[in-house]
Amino acid sequence: MDVTLILDRADYLEPDPSAWVVSIARQLIYGLPVDSGRTRVAVITYGDNATVNFDLVRYSKTTDMSNALSFGYMGQRSHIQVSIRYDTIRYDTIR
């Protein structure tokens, strides 16, 4: 199973949403069978632009993914459509 987490880092989530966003993302990752190789996870963050924090093939261990989930406050607008469009393009190229 392939899972992409799309995380909003927009400024309306003040003062600093990163702590709870990362916490929720980590809980989701730890609930998936990643270490068994049955699930691949990608993380994309968005605000004004989309950023691939890691793609489906970068990490194969839950702890590595969890450690990679750290980012600060961006203070940007929320444009989820940019992230979804970006993820769709990336998914089509790595299948």
Contacts in CASP RR format, 6 or more apart in sequence:
PFRMAT RR
TARGET T0000
AUTHOR 0000-0000-0000
METHOD contacts of the structure
MODEL  1
MDVTLILDRADYLEPDPSAWVVSIARQLIYGLPVDSGRTRVAVITYGDNA
TVNFDLVRYSKTTDMSNALSFGYMGQRSHIQVSIRYDTIRYDTIR
1 32 0 8 1.000
1 38 0 8 1.000
1 39 0 8 1.000
1 40 0 8 1.000
2 39 0 8 1.000
2 40 0 8 1.000
2 41 0 8 1.000
2 42 0 8 1.000
2 56 0 8 1.000
2 91 0 8 1.000
3 28 0 8 1.000
3 32 0 8 1.000
3 39 0 8 1.000
3 40 0 8 1.000
3 41 0 8 1.000
3 42 0 8 1.000
4 41 0 8 1.000
4 42 0 8 1.000
4 43 0 8 1.000
4 44 0 8 1.000
4 56 0 8 1.000
4 87 0 8 1.000
4 91 0 8 1.000
5 25 0 8 1.000
5 28 0 8 1.000
5 29 0 8 1.000
5 41 0 8 1.000
5 42 0 8 1.000
5 43 0 8 1.000
5 44 0 8 1.000
6 44 0 8 1.000
6 45 0 8 1.000
6 46 0 8 1.000
6 80 0 8 1.000
6 83 0 8 1.000
6 84 0 8 1.000
6 87 0 8 1.000
7 21 0 8 1.000
7 25 0 8 1.000
7 43 0 8 1.000
7 44 0 8 1.000
7 45 0 8 1.000
7 46 0 8 1.000
8 17 0 8 1.000
8 21 0 8 1.000
8 45 0 8 1.000
8 46 0 8 1.000
8 47 0 8 1.000
8 78 0 8 1.000
8 80 0 8 1.000
9 17 0 8 1.000
9 18 0 8 1.000
9 21 0 8 1.000
9 45 0 8 1.000
9 46 0 8 1.000
9 47 0 8 1.000
9 71 0 8 1.000
9 72 0 8 1.000
9 73 0 8 1.000
9 74 0 8 1.000
9 75 0 8 1.000
9 76 0 8 1.000
10 46 0 8 1.000
10 47 0 8 1.000
10 74 0 8 1.000
10 75 0 8 1.000
10 76 0 8 1.000
10 77 0 8 1.000
10 78 0 8 1.000
11 74 0 8 1.000
11 75 0 8 1.000
11 76 0 8 1.000
11 77 0 8 1.000
12 78 0 8 1.000
13 21 0 8 1.000
14 73 0 8 1.000
14 75 0 8 1.000
15 73 0 8 1.000
16 72 0 8 1.000
16 73 0 8 1.000
17 73 0 8 1.000
18 70 0 8 1.000
18 71 0 8 1.000
18 72 0 8 1.000
18 73 0 8 1.000
22 69 0 8 1.000
22 70 0 8 1.000
22 71 0 8 1.000
25 43 0 8 1.000
25 69 0 8 1.000
26 66 0 8 1.000
26 69 0 8 1.000
29 41 0 8 1.000
29 62 0 8 1.000
29 65 0 8 1.000
29 66 0 8 1.000
29 69 0 8 1.000
30 62 0 8 1.000
30 66 0 8 1.000
32 39 0 8 1.000
32 41 0 8 1.000
32 62 0 8 1.000
33 39 0 8 1.000
34 40 0 8 1.000
34 41 0 8 1.000
34 59 0 8 1.000
34 60 0 8 1.000
34 61 0 8 1.000
34 62 0 8 1.000
34 65 0 8 1.000
35 60 0 8 1.000
35 61 0 8 1.000
35 62 0 8 1.000
37 60 0 8 1.000
40 56 0 8 1.000
40 57 0 8 1.000
40 60 0 8 1.000
41 54 0 8 1.000
41 56 0 8 1.000
41 59 0 8 1.000
41 65 0 8 1.000
42 52 0 8 1.000
42 54 0 8 1.000
42 55 0 8 1.000
42 56 0 8 1.000
42 58 0 8 1.000
42 87 0 8 1.000
42 90 0 8 1.000
43 52 0 8 1.000
43 53 0 8 1.000
43 54 0 8 1.000
43 65 0 8 1.000
43 68 0 8 1.000
43 69 0 8 1.000
44 50 0 8 1.000
44 51 0 8 1.000
44 52 0 8 1.000
44 53 0 8 1.000
44 83 0 8 1.000
44 86 0 8 1.000
44 87 0 8 1.000
44 90 0 8 1.000
45 51 0 8 1.000
45 53 0 8 1.000
45 71 0 8 1.000
45 74 0 8 1.000
45 83 0 8 1.000
46 78 0 8 1.000
46 79 0 8 1.000
46 80 0 8 1.000
46 82 0 8 1.000
46 83 0 8 1.000
46 86 0 8 1.000
47 74 0 8 1.000
47 75 0 8 1.000
47 76 0 8 1.000
47 77 0 8 1.000
47 78 0 8 1.000
47 79 0 8 1.000
47 82 0 8 1.000
47 83 0 8 1.000
48 76 0 8 1.000
48 77 0 8 1.000
48 79 0 8 1.000
48 82 0 8 1.000
49 76 0 8 1.000
49 79 0 8 1.000
49 82 0 8 1.000
50 79 0 8 1.000
50 82 0 8 1.000
50 83 0 8 1.000
50 85 0 8 1.000
50 86 0 8 1.000
50 87 0 8 1.000
52 86 0 8 1.000
52 90 0 8 1.000
53 68 0 8 1.000
53 69 0 8 1.000
53 71 0 8 1.000
54 65 0 8 1.000
54 68 0 8 1.000
55 90 0 8 1.000
55 94 0 8 1.000
56 94 0 8 1.000
57 94 0 8 1.000
58 68 0 8 1.000
59 65 0 8 1.000
59 68 0 8 1.000
END
